[in-house]
Amino acid sequence: MDERSRLAREILIAALLLGAAADGLLRVGPWSLNLTLWITVVLAVTVGMATRHRVDWPRDTIWLVAPVVLFAMAISWRGTPVLMLLDLGAIAVCITVWGMRLESVQIPNQGILDYARGALNLGVSTAAGAAPLADKKISVVPEARSVKWKHARAATLGVAISLPLLFVFGGLLMAADAVFDQMVSATFDIDLGRLASHGVLTGIFAWIVCGFLLLILRFSKPHLKEAFTIERPSLGIVEVAVPLALVNLLFIAFVVVQLRYLFGDASLVQETVGLTYSEYARRGFFELVAVAALVLPLLLIGDWLLTGADSRSLRVFRGLAGTMLLLLFVIVASALKRMNLYQTAYGLTDARLYTTAFMTWLGITLVWFGATVLSGRRHYFATGGLIAGLCMVAALNVVNPDALIARVNTTRALEGKEFDAPYALSLSADAVPALLGALESLDPDDRGVIARRLLDRWSREAGEDWRTWNASRAQARQAVADRRSELEQAVVFAPLKWPS
């Protein structure tokens, strides 16, 4: 058997074993330690096989394993579902870059369409699974050259011939004797439905892993070898400049209003539109976020349309785009000011926090746009924006959003402001230490409600599955156990305001 066929056989075996591991680990939820372990094992097997078969990887490829492992570990560190989705997205991005780097492309020079092609190629490869192994030139079954393999094949054939005979004669003997029937039935009491579910889950993950290994171990070529190509419309500077100029005029009018109202006296808002300052802020924040998010693709499209244009056209575009960026920074500042007012009036929620994080990433990306695209170095833009996004996800894991939300809202309660106890209790385990830390200072009614719910939700449960272990949930259960008597006392001396 040649080296290629040997690698194909090992990939198939590894995929089946990793599929079985996924069935054993990921069958229970919520995913946490089990997903971290499985991703880590997949990476270890991948690196091990690449080393064993001397796969020709670019030298700087192996470092991409590190961020994948770190984001996988974050899944077991924090208990917030949104963070887990962001961590999974970050893992997918790192693996996409990994696959692109295997084709010896220079990552810093890749554009948005190149990354899109890499992501789609990863998806197509995992969906294709073991299909490339159907090549007739590849043999995944070892030839029976040695005595050992001949005996193994003979024994396997013998077992296959024996099975129907055992079923026939066994069925007759079971029908002939009730005791024998009961003994055999008890010994081979198999739930076919459960067995089928294990087989399906194993098969799905084995198929996905097989496609991943075939791509990363460079066994099969990427399904999409070229970047997406879109025919560029024949538009010049006039067609591009007119829309940008009109949008700039619109932004200028809006900024003038913002400077007078949002950054001025709060009484002006109420006198003009009849809204309180907090209502005014609440009404506009998410709309401004949408405006800021739409400007970036607008400018990227404008720059793409003018690729290869003369220097005069490029200067006009860059002047208009630079003006739009400056105006947009004022709009972003307005949105952040509205969020601050909104938070002061109503408190902090996950939607407000994650949107603010998105705005922060967008602001960084806009600055990077000005430093790269508007200075004629467009090829660096996509990679910088991608790195900024990964850093933002990592920063959110460090900040611990749900704990921050709980701290901010309980601090507001201590200042005599409204406290939304039901929302606080809807947060993940990450918020439990902060809620316990502020418990004594809360209103007695809120204290009783929170204590009751914490006891119901985070008391230690017998038979907890180790596969679902999570650092935040373990910490929450331990913290509740340590203060159980205090929580029970708070429940006894506080009336029930709403059902737990």
VMD Tcl script that draws the C-alpha trace (Angstrom):
set ca {
  {0.00 0.00 0.00}
  {1.45 3.42 -1.00}
  {1.79 6.37 1.39}
  {-1.30 8.13 0.03}
  {-3.51 5.09 0.58}
  {-2.04 4.59 4.04}
  {-2.86 8.19 4.96}
  {-6.37 7.79 3.57}
  {-6.95 4.69 5.70}
  {-5.68 6.42 8.84}
  {-7.86 9.48 8.16}
  {-10.90 7.23 7.83}
  {-10.11 5.35 11.03}
  {-9.37 8.57 12.92}
  {-12.63 10.11 11.69}
  {-14.65 7.10 12.89}
  {-12.95 7.16 16.29}
  {-13.45 10.91 16.65}
  {-17.06 10.49 15.56}
  {-17.53 7.90 18.29}
  {-15.84 10.27 20.76}
  {-18.26 13.02 19.72}
  {-21.18 10.66 20.31}
  {-19.88 9.87 23.78}
  {-19.00 13.42 24.76}
  {-21.49 15.67 22.98}
  {-24.64 13.59 23.47}
  {-25.41 15.48 26.70}
  {-25.81 19.23 27.12}
  {-25.33 22.02 27.63}
  {-22.04 21.76 25.77}
  {-19.08 22.93 27.79}
  {-16.15 20.75 28.92}
  {-17.23 18.03 26.50}
  {-16.96 20.37 23.50}
  {-13.62 21.74 24.72}
  {-12.23 18.23 25.10}
  {-13.50 17.06 21.73}
  {-12.09 20.06 19.83}
  {-8.76 19.64 21.62}
  {-8.62 15.92 20.78}
  {-9.42 16.63 17.12}
  {-6.58 19.15 16.98}
  {-4.16 16.77 18.73}
  {-5.01 13.98 16.28}
  {-4.62 16.36 13.34}
  {-1.20 17.60 14.44}
  {-0.11 14.05 15.29}
  {-1.07 12.69 11.88}
  {0.58 15.63 10.13}
  {3.80 14.94 12.04}
  {3.63 11.18 11.46}
  {3.12 11.51 7.72}
  {5.37 14.58 7.34}
  {2.60 16.64 5.80}
  {4.03 19.67 4.02}
  {2.66 22.51 6.13}
  {4.01 26.08 5.90}
  {6.22 26.68 8.92}
  {4.04 29.36 10.46}
  {0.84 27.28 10.19}
  {1.09 25.43 13.49}
  {0.69 28.62 15.57}
  {-2.94 28.82 14.39}
  {-3.67 25.83 16.64}
  {-3.09 28.01 19.73}
  {-6.04 30.45 19.29}
  {-8.34 27.55 18.43}
  {-7.41 25.84 21.71}
  {-7.80 29.08 23.68}
  {-11.27 29.80 22.29}
  {-12.21 26.15 22.89}
  {-11.10 26.50 26.52}
  {-13.18 29.67 26.83}
  {-16.29 27.57 26.15}
  {-15.65 25.77 29.45}
  {-14.66 28.96 31.22}
  {-17.67 31.21 30.74}
  {-21.29 30.18 31.01}
  {-22.90 32.82 28.77}
  {-24.56 31.25 25.67}
  {-23.84 34.28 23.49}
  {-20.14 34.06 24.35}
  {-20.11 30.38 23.42}
  {-21.50 31.24 19.97}
  {-18.89 33.98 19.56}
  {-16.14 31.56 20.62}
  {-17.35 28.99 18.10}
  {-17.37 31.69 15.43}
  {-13.81 32.65 16.36}
  {-12.76 28.99 16.09}
  {-14.33 28.77 12.63}
  {-12.46 31.93 11.56}
  {-9.12 30.56 12.83}
  {-9.65 27.24 11.02}
  {-10.61 29.13 7.86}
  {-7.35 31.09 8.01}
  {-5.53 27.81 8.72}
  {-6.96 26.24 5.56}
  {-6.07 29.29 3.50}
  {-2.51 29.34 4.81}
  {-2.07 25.72 3.77}
  {-2.42 26.91 0.19}
  {0.64 29.12 0.82}
  {-1.36 32.34 0.46}
  {-0.02 35.43 2.21}
  {-2.68 36.09 4.86}
  {-1.96 39.82 5.41}
  {-2.65 40.47 1.73}
  {-6.00 38.66 1.52}
  {-9.17 40.60 0.78}
  {-12.71 40.18 2.01}
  {-13.68 37.98 -0.93}
  {-10.65 35.79 -0.32}
  {-11.71 35.17 3.28}
  {-15.25 34.48 2.07}
  {-13.85 31.94 -0.38}
  {-11.81 30.34 2.42}
  {-14.86 30.08 4.68}
  {-16.99 28.58 1.93}
  {-14.22 26.16 1.02}
  {-14.07 24.98 4.64}
  {-17.84 24.48 4.64}
  {-17.80 22.60 1.34}
  {-14.90 20.40 2.48}
  {-16.59 19.40 5.73}
  {-19.88 18.81 3.90}
  {-18.09 16.64 1.32}
  {-16.72 14.53 4.17}
  {-15.27 11.23 3.01}
  {-16.33 11.68 -0.62}
  {-12.74 12.20 -1.91}
  {-11.87 8.73 -0.59}
  {-14.11 7.22 -3.28}
  {-11.30 7.72 -5.80}
  {-10.59 4.33 -7.38}
  {-6.85 4.97 -7.17}
  {-7.04 5.04 -3.38}
  {-7.23 1.82 -1.38}
  {-8.27 2.16 2.26}
  {-8.39 -1.62 2.77}
  {-4.97 -3.19 3.44}
  {-3.92 -6.02 1.18}
  {-3.68 -9.44 2.84}
  {0.06 -9.85 2.28}
  {1.01 -11.15 5.72}
  {-0.20 -14.25 7.54}
  {-1.66 -12.04 10.24}
  {-3.89 -10.13 7.80}
  {-4.94 -13.34 6.08}
  {-6.07 -14.84 9.37}
  {-7.88 -11.62 10.34}
  {-9.76 -11.53 7.05}
  {-10.63 -15.22 7.33}
  {-11.92 -14.75 10.89}
  {-14.01 -11.73 9.86}
  {-15.54 -13.72 6.98}
  {-16.25 -16.60 9.33}
  {-18.09 -14.36 11.77}
  {-20.13 -12.88 8.94}
  {-21.17 -16.38 7.79}
  {-21.99 -17.42 11.37}
  {-24.37 -14.56 12.18}
  {-27.38 -15.71 10.12}
  {-26.91 -19.29 11.37}
  {-26.86 -18.13 14.99}
  {-30.02 -16.09 14.45}
  {-31.88 -19.05 12.93}
  {-30.83 -21.73 15.42}
  {-30.93 -19.34 18.36}
  {-34.49 -18.34 17.51}
  {-35.60 -21.95 17.34}
  {-33.96 -22.83 20.69}
  {-35.46 -19.76 22.38}
  {-38.89 -20.80 21.15}
  {-38.32 -24.29 22.50}
  {-37.40 -23.34 26.08}
  {-38.82 -20.44 28.11}
  {-35.86 -20.28 30.54}
  {-33.35 -20.16 27.71}
  {-35.50 -17.55 25.98}
  {-35.50 -15.32 29.08}
  {-31.75 -15.71 29.59}
  {-30.89 -14.78 26.00}
  {-33.35 -11.87 25.98}
  {-31.84 -10.46 29.17}
  {-28.31 -10.86 27.83}
  {-29.01 -9.18 24.49}
  {-31.52 -6.57 25.64}
  {-30.71 -3.93 23.03}
  {-32.67 -0.73 22.44}
  {-32.55 -0.51 18.65}
  {-33.74 3.10 18.63}
  {-30.99 4.20 21.00}
  {-28.44 2.17 19.05}
  {-29.54 3.85 15.83}
  {-29.25 7.32 17.40}
  {-25.67 6.56 18.48}
  {-24.87 5.38 14.97}
  {-26.35 8.47 13.33}
  {-24.55 10.89 15.65}
  {-21.26 9.05 15.24}
  {-21.68 8.99 11.48}
  {-22.45 12.73 11.21}
  {-19.42 13.81 13.24}
  {-17.17 11.22 11.58}
  {-18.20 12.56 8.17}
  {-17.47 16.18 9.18}
  {-14.14 15.31 10.80}
  {-13.11 13.26 7.76}
  {-13.67 16.27 5.49}
  {-11.74 18.49 7.89}
  {-8.79 16.07 8.06}
  {-8.68 15.60 4.30}
  {-8.44 19.38 3.88}
  {-6.01 20.19 6.70}
  {-3.73 17.22 5.97}
  {-3.66 18.34 2.34}
  {-4.97 15.01 1.08}
  {-7.58 16.65 -1.14}
  {-7.43 19.93 -3.00}
  {-9.68 22.82 -1.94}
  {-12.99 22.67 -3.72}
  {-12.81 26.38 -4.50}
  {-9.32 27.10 -5.76}
  {-9.93 30.64 -6.92}
  {-11.30 33.66 -5.10}
  {-14.75 34.88 -6.04}
  {-14.70 37.10 -9.06}
  {-17.43 39.67 -9.63}
  {-17.56 41.67 -12.80}
  {-16.97 45.31 -11.89}
  {-19.64 47.72 -13.26}
  {-18.33 50.43 -15.55}
  {-18.92 53.31 -13.16}
  {-16.66 56.34 -12.83}
  {-15.93 58.93 -10.20}
  {-19.08 60.93 -10.94}
  {-21.41 58.00 -10.28}
  {-19.53 57.21 -7.06}
  {-18.94 60.76 -5.82}
  {-22.52 62.03 -6.15}
  {-24.04 59.46 -3.71}
  {-21.15 59.94 -1.25}
  {-21.52 63.73 -1.37}
  {-25.28 63.56 -0.79}
  {-24.87 61.14 2.10}
  {-22.25 63.47 3.57}
  {-24.71 66.37 3.40}
  {-27.29 64.23 5.20}
  {-24.73 63.33 7.87}
  {-23.77 67.00 8.31}
  {-27.42 67.94 8.93}
  {-27.74 65.15 11.48}
  {-24.49 66.07 13.22}
  {-25.64 69.69 13.58}
  {-28.78 68.46 15.34}
  {-26.74 66.17 17.57}
  {-24.40 68.95 18.62}
  {-27.36 71.06 19.70}
  {-29.59 68.49 21.33}
  {-27.77 65.35 22.42}
  {-24.57 67.14 23.43}
  {-26.42 70.17 24.75}
  {-29.10 70.87 27.32}
  {-31.53 68.06 28.10}
  {-34.42 70.54 28.34}
  {-34.11 71.28 24.62}
  {-35.10 67.70 23.79}
  {-38.22 67.75 25.91}
  {-39.30 71.17 24.66}
  {-38.77 70.23 21.00}
  {-40.04 66.64 20.65}
  {-41.77 66.06 23.98}
  {-39.50 63.18 25.00}
  {-37.44 62.74 28.13}
  {-33.69 62.64 27.66}
  {-33.57 58.88 28.31}
  {-36.47 58.21 25.90}
  {-34.71 60.28 23.25}
  {-31.55 58.24 23.73}
  {-33.43 54.94 23.71}
  {-35.19 55.74 20.48}
  {-32.04 56.38 18.45}
  {-29.24 54.11 19.62}
  {-29.86 50.98 17.56}
  {-30.73 53.03 14.47}
  {-27.38 54.81 14.73}
  {-25.65 51.46 15.09}
  {-27.27 50.36 11.83}
  {-26.13 53.57 10.10}
  {-22.55 53.07 11.28}
  {-22.58 49.42 10.18}
  {-23.82 50.31 6.67}
  {-21.22 53.01 6.00}
  {-18.27 50.61 5.95}
  {-19.58 48.37 3.11}
  {-20.67 51.52 1.24}
  {-17.11 52.89 1.30}
  {-15.60 49.50 0.45}
  {-17.87 49.19 -2.58}
  {-16.95 52.72 -3.67}
  {-13.24 51.94 -3.41}
  {-13.72 48.66 -5.30}
  {-15.59 50.41 -8.13}
  {-12.72 52.85 -8.56}
  {-9.97 50.23 -8.62}
  {-7.55 51.28 -11.36}
  {-8.98 54.79 -11.63}
  {-6.75 57.79 -12.24}
  {-5.11 59.64 -9.36}
  {-7.53 62.59 -9.57}
  {-10.56 60.34 -9.17}
  {-8.94 58.57 -6.24}
  {-8.20 61.89 -4.52}
  {-11.84 62.95 -4.89}
  {-13.07 59.63 -3.51}
  {-10.64 59.67 -0.60}
  {-11.63 63.22 0.26}
  {-15.33 62.33 0.31}
  {-14.69 59.07 2.17}
  {-12.47 60.78 4.74}
  {-15.16 63.40 5.33}
  {-17.75 60.65 5.78}
  {-15.52 58.89 8.31}
  {-15.11 62.07 10.36}
  {-18.87 62.63 10.35}
  {-19.43 59.00 11.20}
  {-17.18 59.27 14.25}
  {-19.50 62.01 15.53}
  {-22.46 59.72 14.88}
  {-20.71 56.87 16.71}
  {-19.99 59.25 19.61}
  {-23.66 60.18 19.60}
  {-24.65 56.51 19.69}
  {-22.30 55.82 22.61}
  {-23.61 58.90 24.44}
  {-27.14 57.63 23.91}
  {-26.12 54.25 25.29}
  {-24.67 55.92 28.37}
  {-27.92 57.83 28.90}
  {-29.95 54.72 28.20}
  {-27.91 52.73 30.71}
  {-28.20 55.46 33.33}
  {-31.98 55.43 32.98}
  {-32.70 51.73 32.51}
  {-29.58 49.76 33.44}
  {-27.38 47.46 31.42}
  {-28.52 44.41 29.43}
  {-26.71 41.89 27.28}
  {-28.13 43.39 24.07}
  {-26.85 46.85 25.03}
  {-23.45 45.54 26.08}
  {-22.84 43.39 23.00}
  {-24.03 46.19 20.71}
  {-21.61 48.56 22.42}
  {-18.84 45.99 21.90}
  {-19.80 45.81 18.23}
  {-19.66 49.59 17.98}
  {-16.19 49.55 19.54}
  {-15.01 46.98 17.00}
  {-16.62 48.99 14.22}
  {-14.86 52.18 15.37}
  {-11.50 50.38 15.37}
  {-12.23 48.95 11.93}
  {-13.16 52.37 10.56}
  {-9.86 53.81 11.81}
  {-8.09 50.86 10.16}
  {-10.06 51.56 6.95}
  {-8.71 55.08 6.91}
  {-5.16 53.88 7.58}
  {-5.21 51.22 4.85}
  {-7.83 51.69 2.13}
  {-7.68 55.49 2.00}
  {-3.89 55.40 1.91}
  {-3.77 52.96 -1.00}
  {-3.08 49.81 1.03}
  {-6.44 48.10 0.69}
  {-4.92 44.60 0.77}
  {-4.17 44.94 4.49}
  {-7.70 45.96 5.49}
  {-9.54 42.62 5.72}
  {-6.88 40.91 7.85}
  {-6.73 43.83 10.30}
  {-10.51 43.88 10.70}
  {-10.53 40.12 11.25}
  {-7.82 40.33 13.92}
  {-9.72 43.16 15.63}
  {-12.82 40.97 15.71}
  {-10.97 38.03 17.24}
  {-9.42 40.34 19.85}
  {-12.87 41.71 20.69}
  {-14.22 38.19 21.29}
  {-11.21 37.42 23.49}
  {-11.74 40.69 25.39}
  {-15.40 39.83 26.01}
  {-14.32 36.51 27.53}
  {-11.97 38.38 29.86}
  {-14.50 41.11 30.74}
  {-17.20 38.52 31.57}
  {-20.33 40.31 30.23}
  {-22.98 38.79 32.52}
  {-20.91 39.51 35.63}
  {-20.42 43.10 34.45}
  {-24.15 43.49 33.81}
  {-24.96 42.17 37.30}
  {-22.42 44.50 38.93}
  {-23.68 47.58 37.07}
  {-27.35 46.87 37.80}
  {-26.84 46.02 41.48}
  {-24.78 49.21 41.88}
  {-27.73 51.12 40.43}
  {-29.98 49.43 42.98}
  {-27.69 50.57 45.80}
  {-28.07 54.12 44.48}
  {-31.84 53.84 44.83}
  {-32.58 53.27 41.15}
  {-34.91 50.65 39.74}
  {-33.59 47.09 39.79}
  {-34.99 44.40 37.47}
  {-34.63 41.23 39.56}
  {-36.27 38.88 37.00}
  {-33.82 40.00 34.32}
  {-30.85 39.67 36.68}
  {-31.87 36.09 37.40}
  {-32.14 35.30 33.69}
  {-28.38 35.84 33.35}
  {-25.97 32.92 33.24}
  {-23.85 31.47 36.03}
  {-21.28 34.19 35.37}
  {-23.55 36.68 37.18}
  {-24.06 34.63 40.36}
  {-20.99 35.85 42.33}
  {-21.91 39.49 41.63}
  {-25.52 38.93 42.70}
  {-24.41 37.22 45.90}
  {-21.94 40.01 46.62}
  {-24.68 42.64 46.47}
  {-27.43 40.54 48.08}
  {-27.30 42.08 51.55}
  {-27.65 45.62 50.17}
  {-30.70 44.94 47.99}
  {-34.31 45.63 48.81}
  {-35.70 42.85 51.07}
  {-38.28 41.83 48.47}
  {-35.66 41.60 45.68}
  {-33.33 39.83 48.08}
  {-35.91 37.14 48.78}
  {-36.74 36.65 45.11}
  {-33.07 36.38 44.13}
  {-32.23 34.05 47.03}
  {-35.13 31.73 46.16}
  {-34.20 31.52 42.50}
  {-30.50 31.04 43.19}
  {-31.29 28.15 45.51}
  {-33.63 26.57 42.98}
  {-31.30 26.97 40.03}
  {-27.81 26.54 41.43}
  {-28.11 24.04 44.25}
  {-25.86 21.05 43.68}
  {-27.55 18.23 41.84}
  {-26.75 14.57 42.40}
  {-25.65 12.73 39.28}
  {-24.44 15.82 37.43}
  {-22.72 14.70 34.23}
  {-18.99 15.50 34.16}
  {-19.17 16.12 30.42}
  {-21.22 19.29 30.96}
  {-18.84 20.72 33.59}
  {-18.24 24.43 33.25}
  {-16.02 26.65 35.40}
  {-18.65 29.38 35.84}
  {-21.43 26.93 36.68}
  {-19.18 25.10 39.15}
  {-18.26 28.40 40.78}
  {-21.93 29.42 40.98}
  {-22.92 26.14 42.64}
  {-20.06 26.39 45.10}
  {-20.90 30.01 45.95}
  {-24.57 29.15 46.54}
  {-23.58 26.16 48.67}
  {-21.26 28.32 50.79}
  {-24.03 30.83 51.50}
  {-26.96 28.45 51.59}
  {-28.04 29.27 55.15}
  {-27.98 32.99 54.39}
  {-30.03 32.49 51.23}
  {-32.59 30.32 53.02}
  {-32.94 32.98 55.70}
  {-33.52 35.65 53.06}
  {-36.27 33.51 51.54}
  {-38.01 33.00 54.90}
  {-38.11 36.69 55.81}
  {-39.12 38.06 52.41}
  {-42.56 37.87 50.74}
  {-42.95 36.22 47.36}
  {-43.33 39.01 44.79}
  {-43.51 36.85 41.68}
  {-43.31 33.13 40.92}
  {-39.80 31.70 40.79}
}
mol new
graphics top color blue
foreach p $ca { graphics top sphere $p radius 0.5 }
foreach p [lrange $ca 0 end-1] q [lrange $ca 1 end] { graphics top cylinder $p $q radius 0.2 }
display resetview
